[in-house]
Amino acid sequence: MSLNRISSNTLYESTVAQLLRRQSELVDTQSQISSGRRVNTAADDPLAAGAALAIDRSLAELERFDLNANVLANRLNLQESNLAEAGESLQRIRELTIQAANAPLSASDRASIARELRQIRDGLLGIANGADAAGRYLFGGTQDDRPPFVDAAAGVTYVGDQTQRRIEVAPSLALQDAEPGSEVWMRVPTGDGRVRASAFPTNVGTGLLGTFGVVDSAVWAAGGSVGYRIAFTSPTTYVIQDAGGAPLVPAQTGTYAPGDTITFEGLQLRLNGDPATGDVFVVEPAAPQDIFATIDALATALETPATTVTERVRQQNAIFVGLSNISAAQDHFVDKRAAGGARLSGVDEAQALREATSVTLKSTLSDLRDVNVAEAASRLAQQSTALDAAQLSFQRIASLSLFNYLR
């Protein structure tokens, strides 16, 4: 049997090391309770610390999404406000146009209406060149550091671009920013949105434009969805021509009386008054036109002297065209407002998604990082008791020395 000798120095060092380790564990537990966190450093739990760091990044990303969503919501709300104001201006233009169509008005009355129309037009241009709180032009696309619309003698020109930003407002969800100005202000439908009617400026009769539209989409589409002319061969007879002025084959002719609705190739046009031989009326696909040109044309028609019967008829037809174009523009702006409202609804839904995601992440983060207070308090009591016992046992062991018996 062999005996291992333990020196007093080894005994002291071993016991002190154990005491220090237990004190360190006790301090760690006290730190967890006071901070409320189980993982304060990566050394406490490397796996949990790594997972918590990833969740912290996800929470920071949600905060960035929050900022993005606030900016987007502000811009979309501003767009809604601007388009609502534009809609009110168009309603005023419509009222003025209907007023201008009244026969008893004098030339000076119509000129006064034209001046108000031009003032409203300038106001719309100011709205189109509006900026957000950060000074970025709302309808400029990505070229939002300068006014997107330039007014010149030839008309209004759009100098922005066609790009519509997509802004991330939630994980895997990006919403479109405000509409580019080209789509809102420059590509505005005319006529009824599908077709438009007009009278040749060289007409000399008293034929007045009335209701028009597509009555058979299949027939019109089968013909290529193109435009046609109604050319009067006499005050009471007409022939249908293609857009270039050639009679259709087989020929389509008819007789006319004031107030008749002429139907052809899936289209129809009602006329009033008495056209003259050679007068031509057109029904064609409705090409888009900028709203400023529409108002300019209407104001110009009201400013043009109309002293003869023929001139008054031409003015009335121009007013009719302008009124139909304004009605189409009103529908267009309502559609744009609806599209913006849908994106605002998407912003609200994204907020709810972010909040739900944040709650889940914070709950997971709490499970990884936060301390279980009841468990930690129990562990603290256990560690404190163990430390007290270790200190007492060390005191007993330290007293076992031969020098105590040599005195």
C-alpha positions as CSV (number, residue, x, y, z in Angstrom):
1,M,0.0,0.0,0.0
2,S,1.4,3.4,-1.0
3,L,0.5,6.7,0.4
4,N,0.3,9.9,-1.6
5,R,1.6,12.9,0.2
6,I,-0.3,16.2,-0.3
7,S,1.7,19.2,0.6
8,S,0.1,22.0,2.5
9,N,0.8,24.4,-0.4
10,T,-1.0,22.2,-2.9
11,L,-3.9,21.9,-0.5
12,Y,-4.2,25.6,-0.1
13,E,-3.9,26.3,-3.8
14,S,-6.5,23.7,-4.8
15,T,-8.9,24.9,-2.2
16,V,-8.5,28.6,-3.0
17,A,-9.0,27.8,-6.7
18,Q,-12.2,26.0,-5.9
19,L,-13.4,28.9,-3.7
20,L,-12.6,31.4,-6.5
21,R,-14.5,29.3,-9.0
22,R,-17.5,29.1,-6.8
23,Q,-17.3,32.8,-6.1
24,S,-17.1,33.4,-9.9
25,E,-20.2,31.3,-10.5
26,L,-22.0,33.1,-7.7
27,V,-21.1,36.5,-9.2
28,D,-22.2,35.3,-12.7
29,T,-25.6,34.3,-11.3
30,Q,-25.9,37.6,-9.5
31,S,-25.1,39.4,-12.7
32,Q,-27.7,37.4,-14.6
33,I,-30.4,38.3,-12.1
34,S,-29.4,42.0,-11.9
35,S,-29.2,42.3,-15.8
36,G,-32.1,40.0,-16.5
37,R,-30.0,38.2,-19.1
38,R,-28.7,34.7,-19.1
39,V,-26.3,35.4,-22.0
40,N,-24.3,38.6,-21.4
41,T,-21.2,37.6,-23.4
42,A,-20.6,35.0,-26.1
43,A,-18.7,32.9,-23.6
44,D,-21.9,32.4,-21.6
45,D,-23.5,30.3,-24.4
46,P,-21.9,30.6,-27.8
47,L,-24.8,29.0,-29.7
48,A,-27.4,31.2,-28.0
49,A,-25.2,34.3,-28.5
50,G,-24.9,33.6,-32.2
51,A,-28.6,33.0,-32.6
52,A,-29.4,36.1,-30.6
53,L,-27.1,38.2,-32.8
54,A,-28.9,37.0,-35.9
55,I,-32.3,38.0,-34.3
56,D,-30.9,41.4,-33.3
57,R,-30.0,42.0,-37.0
58,S,-33.5,40.9,-38.0
59,L,-35.0,43.4,-35.5
60,A,-32.8,46.1,-36.8
61,E,-34.0,45.3,-40.3
62,L,-37.6,45.6,-39.1
63,E,-36.8,49.1,-37.8
64,R,-35.4,50.0,-41.2
65,F,-38.5,48.7,-42.8
66,D,-40.5,50.9,-40.4
67,L,-38.6,54.0,-41.6
68,N,-39.1,53.0,-45.2
69,A,-42.8,52.5,-44.6
70,N,-43.2,55.9,-42.9
71,V,-41.5,57.7,-45.9
72,L,-43.6,55.7,-48.4
73,A,-46.9,56.4,-46.5
74,N,-46.1,60.1,-46.3
75,R,-45.4,60.2,-50.1
76,L,-48.5,58.2,-50.9
77,N,-50.7,60.4,-48.6
78,L,-49.2,63.4,-50.3
79,Q,-50.0,61.9,-53.7
80,E,-53.6,61.2,-52.6
81,S,-54.0,64.8,-51.4
82,N,-52.6,66.2,-54.7
83,L,-54.7,64.0,-56.9
84,A,-57.8,64.9,-54.8
85,E,-57.0,68.5,-55.3
86,A,-56.5,67.9,-59.1
87,G,-59.8,66.1,-59.2
88,E,-61.5,69.2,-57.7
89,S,-59.9,71.4,-60.3
90,L,-61.1,69.1,-63.1
91,Q,-64.6,69.2,-61.7
92,R,-64.4,73.0,-61.8
93,I,-63.2,72.8,-65.4
94,R,-66.1,70.5,-66.2
95,E,-68.6,73.0,-64.7
96,L,-67.0,75.9,-66.7
97,T,-67.1,73.8,-69.9
98,I,-70.8,73.1,-69.5
99,Q,-71.4,76.8,-68.8
100,A,-69.4,77.7,-71.9
101,A,-71.6,75.5,-74.0
102,N,-74.6,77.7,-73.3
103,A,-75.6,79.5,-76.4
104,P,-76.6,82.8,-74.8
105,L,-73.0,83.5,-73.6
106,S,-71.2,86.3,-75.3
107,A,-67.6,86.1,-76.7
108,S,-66.4,88.1,-73.6
109,D,-68.1,85.6,-71.3
110,R,-66.3,82.7,-73.0
111,A,-63.0,84.6,-72.9
112,S,-63.5,85.1,-69.2
113,I,-64.1,81.4,-68.8
114,A,-61.0,80.7,-70.8
115,R,-58.9,82.8,-68.5
116,E,-60.1,80.9,-65.5
117,L,-59.4,77.6,-67.3
118,R,-55.8,78.8,-67.9
119,Q,-55.5,79.7,-64.2
120,I,-56.7,76.3,-63.2
121,R,-54.2,74.7,-65.7
122,D,-51.3,76.6,-64.1
123,G,-52.5,75.4,-60.7
124,L,-52.5,71.8,-61.9
125,L,-49.0,72.3,-63.2
126,G,-48.0,73.5,-59.7
127,I,-49.5,70.4,-58.2
128,A,-47.7,68.2,-60.8
129,N,-44.4,69.9,-59.7
130,G,-45.1,69.4,-56.0
131,A,-42.4,68.1,-53.7
132,D,-42.5,66.0,-50.5
133,A,-41.2,67.0,-47.0
134,A,-37.7,66.1,-48.0
135,G,-37.8,68.3,-51.1
136,R,-38.0,65.4,-53.5
137,Y,-40.4,66.0,-56.4
138,L,-43.3,63.6,-56.1
139,F,-44.0,62.9,-59.7
140,G,-40.5,62.8,-61.1
141,G,-39.8,59.1,-60.9
142,T,-36.2,58.6,-59.9
143,Q,-35.3,62.0,-61.4
144,D,-36.8,63.7,-58.3
145,D,-34.1,66.3,-57.8
146,R,-35.7,68.8,-60.2
147,P,-39.2,69.9,-61.3
148,P,-40.4,67.1,-63.6
149,F,-42.6,69.3,-65.8
150,V,-41.4,72.2,-67.9
151,D,-43.9,74.7,-69.4
152,A,-43.0,76.2,-72.7
153,A,-44.8,77.8,-75.7
154,A,-45.2,74.5,-77.4
155,G,-46.8,73.0,-74.3
156,V,-45.8,71.1,-71.1
157,T,-42.9,68.7,-71.3
158,Y,-42.1,65.9,-68.8
159,V,-38.4,65.7,-68.0
160,G,-38.6,63.0,-65.3
161,D,-38.3,59.3,-66.0
162,Q,-40.7,56.4,-66.1
163,T,-39.2,54.4,-63.2
164,Q,-41.4,53.7,-60.2
165,R,-39.3,52.8,-57.2
166,R,-40.2,49.7,-55.1
167,I,-39.6,50.3,-51.4
168,E,-39.2,47.4,-49.0
169,V,-41.6,47.7,-46.1
170,A,-41.5,44.2,-44.7
171,P,-39.5,41.0,-45.2
172,S,-40.0,39.9,-48.8
173,L,-42.5,42.7,-49.4
174,A,-41.8,45.8,-51.5
175,L,-44.5,48.4,-52.5
176,Q,-44.4,50.9,-55.4
177,D,-43.7,54.5,-54.6
178,A,-45.7,57.4,-56.1
179,E,-46.7,57.2,-59.7
180,P,-44.3,58.8,-62.3
181,G,-45.7,62.0,-63.7
182,S,-45.8,60.6,-67.2
183,E,-48.5,58.1,-66.2
184,V,-50.5,60.6,-64.1
185,W,-50.4,63.8,-66.1
186,M,-49.2,63.0,-69.6
187,R,-50.9,59.8,-70.6
188,V,-54.5,60.8,-69.8
189,P,-57.3,59.0,-71.8
190,T,-59.5,61.0,-74.1
191,G,-62.9,60.5,-75.4
192,D,-64.6,57.8,-73.5
193,G,-61.4,56.0,-72.8
194,R,-61.7,53.6,-75.7
195,V,-62.7,55.8,-78.7
196,R,-63.1,59.5,-79.3
197,A,-65.2,61.5,-81.8
198,S,-64.3,64.7,-83.6
199,A,-65.4,66.9,-86.5
200,F,-63.1,68.0,-89.3
201,P,-62.1,71.6,-88.7
202,T,-63.1,72.3,-92.4
203,N,-66.7,71.3,-91.9
204,V,-69.1,74.0,-93.0
205,G,-72.5,72.5,-92.0
206,T,-74.2,72.6,-88.6
207,G,-73.6,69.0,-87.7
208,L,-73.0,68.7,-84.0
209,L,-71.3,65.8,-82.2
210,G,-73.4,63.7,-79.8
211,T,-73.0,60.5,-77.9
212,F,-70.5,57.9,-79.2
213,G,-68.9,54.7,-78.2
214,V,-68.3,51.0,-78.9
215,V,-71.5,49.0,-79.2
216,D,-70.0,45.7,-80.4
217,S,-66.4,45.0,-79.2
218,A,-66.1,41.8,-81.2
219,V,-67.0,43.5,-84.5
220,W,-64.7,46.4,-83.8
221,A,-61.8,44.2,-82.8
222,A,-62.4,42.0,-85.9
223,G,-61.9,45.1,-88.0
224,G,-58.6,45.9,-86.3
225,S,-59.9,48.3,-83.7
226,V,-59.1,51.2,-86.0
227,G,-60.7,54.5,-86.7
228,Y,-63.4,55.4,-89.3
229,R,-64.8,58.4,-91.0
230,I,-68.4,59.4,-91.7
231,A,-68.2,61.4,-94.9
232,F,-71.4,63.2,-96.0
233,T,-72.0,62.9,-99.7
234,S,-75.1,65.1,-99.3
235,P,-76.8,66.7,-96.3
236,T,-78.9,63.6,-95.9
237,T,-76.5,60.7,-97.1
238,Y,-73.2,59.5,-95.9
239,V,-70.5,56.9,-96.6
240,I,-68.3,55.1,-94.1
241,Q,-64.6,55.5,-94.9
242,D,-61.4,54.1,-93.4
243,A,-59.0,56.3,-91.5
244,G,-57.3,57.3,-94.7
245,G,-60.5,58.4,-96.4
246,A,-61.1,55.3,-98.7
247,P,-64.6,53.9,-98.8
248,L,-65.0,50.5,-97.1
249,V,-65.4,47.4,-99.2
250,P,-68.2,46.4,-99.4
251,A,-69.5,50.0,-99.3
252,Q,-71.4,51.1,-96.2
253,T,-73.8,54.0,-96.9
254,G,-76.8,55.4,-95.2
255,T,-79.3,58.2,-94.9
256,Y,-79.3,60.7,-92.2
257,A,-81.8,62.9,-90.3
258,P,-80.9,65.3,-87.5
259,G,-80.6,63.3,-84.2
260,D,-79.9,60.0,-85.9
261,T,-77.4,57.5,-84.4
262,I,-75.1,56.1,-87.0
263,T,-73.9,52.6,-86.3
264,F,-71.0,51.0,-88.2
265,E,-68.2,48.4,-87.6
266,G,-69.1,48.0,-84.0
267,L,-69.1,51.8,-83.3
268,Q,-71.8,54.4,-83.1
269,L,-72.1,58.2,-83.3
270,R,-75.1,60.4,-82.8
271,L,-75.2,63.6,-84.7
272,N,-77.5,66.7,-84.4
273,G,-77.9,69.5,-86.8
274,D,-77.5,69.5,-90.6
275,P,-74.1,68.5,-92.0
276,A,-73.1,69.9,-95.4
277,T,-71.9,68.0,-98.4
278,G,-68.2,67.1,-97.8
279,D,-68.4,67.4,-94.0
280,V,-66.5,64.6,-92.2
281,F,-66.8,63.2,-88.7
282,V,-64.3,60.8,-87.1
283,V,-64.6,58.0,-84.6
284,E,-61.2,56.6,-83.7
285,P,-59.3,54.8,-80.9
286,A,-58.8,57.2,-78.0
287,A,-55.1,58.2,-77.9
288,P,-53.8,59.5,-74.6
289,Q,-53.1,63.2,-74.2
290,D,-51.5,65.3,-71.5
291,I,-54.1,67.1,-69.3
292,F,-52.5,70.4,-70.0
293,A,-52.9,70.1,-73.7
294,T,-56.6,69.2,-73.2
295,I,-57.2,72.3,-71.1
296,D,-55.1,74.5,-73.6
297,A,-57.2,73.2,-76.5
298,L,-60.4,73.9,-74.6
299,A,-59.3,77.5,-73.6
300,T,-58.2,78.2,-77.2
301,A,-61.5,77.1,-78.6
302,L,-63.3,79.5,-76.2
303,E,-61.0,82.4,-77.1
304,T,-61.5,81.9,-80.8
305,P,-64.0,84.4,-82.2
306,A,-67.3,82.7,-83.2
307,T,-69.5,85.2,-85.1
308,T,-70.9,83.0,-87.9
309,V,-73.0,80.0,-87.6
310,T,-70.2,77.8,-88.9
311,E,-67.7,79.2,-86.4
312,R,-70.2,78.7,-83.5
313,V,-70.8,75.1,-84.6
314,R,-67.0,74.5,-84.7
315,Q,-66.7,76.0,-81.2
316,Q,-69.5,73.8,-79.9
317,N,-67.9,70.7,-81.3
318,A,-64.6,71.7,-79.7
319,I,-66.4,72.2,-76.4
320,F,-68.0,68.8,-76.8
321,V,-64.6,67.2,-77.4
322,G,-63.1,69.0,-74.5
323,L,-65.9,68.0,-72.2
324,S,-65.6,64.3,-73.1
325,N,-61.8,64.5,-72.6
326,I,-62.2,66.1,-69.2
327,S,-64.7,63.4,-68.2
328,A,-62.1,60.8,-69.2
329,A,-59.4,62.6,-67.3
330,Q,-61.6,62.7,-64.1
331,D,-62.0,58.9,-64.3
332,H,-58.3,58.6,-64.9
333,F,-57.4,60.5,-61.7
334,V,-59.9,58.5,-59.7
335,D,-58.2,55.3,-61.0
336,K,-54.8,56.7,-59.9
337,R,-56.1,57.6,-56.5
338,A,-57.5,54.1,-56.2
339,A,-54.1,52.6,-57.1
340,G,-52.4,54.8,-54.5
341,G,-55.0,53.9,-51.9
342,A,-54.4,50.2,-52.5
343,R,-50.7,50.8,-51.8
344,L,-51.5,52.7,-48.6
345,S,-53.6,49.7,-47.6
346,G,-50.5,47.5,-48.3
347,V,-48.5,49.8,-46.0
348,D,-50.9,49.2,-43.2
349,E,-50.9,45.4,-43.8
350,A,-47.1,45.5,-43.9
351,Q,-47.1,47.3,-40.5
352,A,-49.2,44.5,-39.0
353,L,-46.8,41.9,-40.5
354,R,-43.8,43.7,-39.0
355,E,-45.4,43.9,-35.6
356,A,-46.3,40.2,-35.7
357,T,-42.8,39.3,-36.8
358,S,-41.3,41.6,-34.2
359,V,-43.3,39.9,-31.4
360,T,-42.2,36.4,-32.6
361,L,-38.5,37.5,-32.8
362,K,-38.5,39.2,-29.4
363,S,-40.1,36.1,-27.8
364,T,-37.5,33.9,-29.4
365,L,-34.7,36.3,-28.3
366,S,-36.0,36.3,-24.8
367,D,-35.9,32.5,-24.7
368,L,-32.3,32.6,-25.9
369,R,-31.0,35.5,-23.9
370,D,-33.1,36.3,-20.9
371,V,-32.7,34.7,-17.5
372,N,-35.3,32.5,-15.8
373,V,-35.5,34.5,-12.6
374,A,-37.0,31.7,-10.5
375,E,-34.4,29.2,-11.7
376,A,-31.5,31.8,-11.3
377,A,-32.7,32.7,-7.7
378,S,-32.8,29.0,-6.8
379,R,-29.3,28.5,-8.3
380,L,-28.0,31.6,-6.5
381,A,-29.2,30.2,-3.1
382,Q,-27.6,26.8,-4.0
383,Q,-24.3,28.4,-5.0
384,S,-24.3,30.6,-1.9
385,T,-24.8,27.6,0.3
386,A,-22.1,25.6,-1.5
387,L,-19.7,28.5,-1.1
388,D,-20.4,28.8,2.6
389,A,-19.9,25.1,3.0
390,A,-16.6,25.2,1.0
391,Q,-15.3,28.0,3.2
392,L,-16.2,26.2,6.4
393,S,-14.6,23.0,5.2
394,F,-11.5,24.9,4.1
395,Q,-11.3,26.4,7.6
396,R,-11.5,22.9,9.1
397,I,-8.9,21.5,6.8
398,A,-6.6,24.5,7.3
399,S,-6.5,23.8,11.0
400,L,-5.2,20.2,10.5
401,S,-1.5,21.0,11.0
402,L,1.1,19.3,13.2
403,F,2.2,22.7,14.5
404,N,-1.1,22.8,16.4
405,Y,0.2,19.9,18.5
406,L,3.7,21.1,19.1
407,R,2.7,24.1,21.1
